[in-house]
Structures are given as C-alpha cells and as structure tokens.
Amino acid sequence: MLHIPLLTGENAIWDYSPTIDRVIGDLGYIKGNVRVVSAKSNRIKNNGTADELQRVATWLRENEDLARYGRRRK
C-alpha cells in the first residue's frame, strides 16, 4: 500500500512491521481474504473509511506546508 519495506524486529511492532490485514473486514481472517501489509498502512486503513481517508489526503495535499510546518508559506 505504502511501498515501504517490511522489516521484522524483536518483540515490538513498528511502522515497518508486517501485519495481517483483512481485505473485507466482515469476512474475518479466512483464506483468500487476508494480505500482508505494513503496520503503518494497516493503522491508517483501519481508522477511517475510504471517503474519510480521501478527504484527509486532499486536505494534506492542499495544505502541505500547514500540515508539515504548522504554518503556510508566503
């Protein structure tokens, strides 16, 4: 999803850790409905709907300086 490397560590889950993700949440963890994704992308995906994530992405693109630096550039 994010095109970042999947890396394992010792006893900790971090952004680059591989995690199991359900393609269709209501179907559960069954064969054909799971994929391996980074923990970061799994957290992002699980905390909002596609529409909500799209609106956040649009806002971030339009306000990149504000999001990154806390202010708009002149």
Residue, then its C-alpha position, 0 to 999 in steps of 0.5 A: m500500500l505504502h511501498i515501504p519495506l517490511l522489516t521484522g524486529e524483536n518483540a515490538i511492532w513498528d511502522y515497518s512491521p508486517t501485519i495481517d490485514r483483512v481485505i473485507g473486514d466482515l469476512g474475518y481472517i479466512k483464506g483468500n481474504v487476508r494480505v500482508v501489509s505494513a503496520k503503518s498502512n494497516r493503522i491508517k486503513n483501519n481508522g477511517t473509511a475510504d471517503e474519510l481517508q480521501r478527504v484527509a489526503t486532499w486536505l494534506r495535499e492542499n495544505e502541505d506546508l500547514a500540515r508539515y510546518g504548522r504554518r503556510r508559506k508566503 
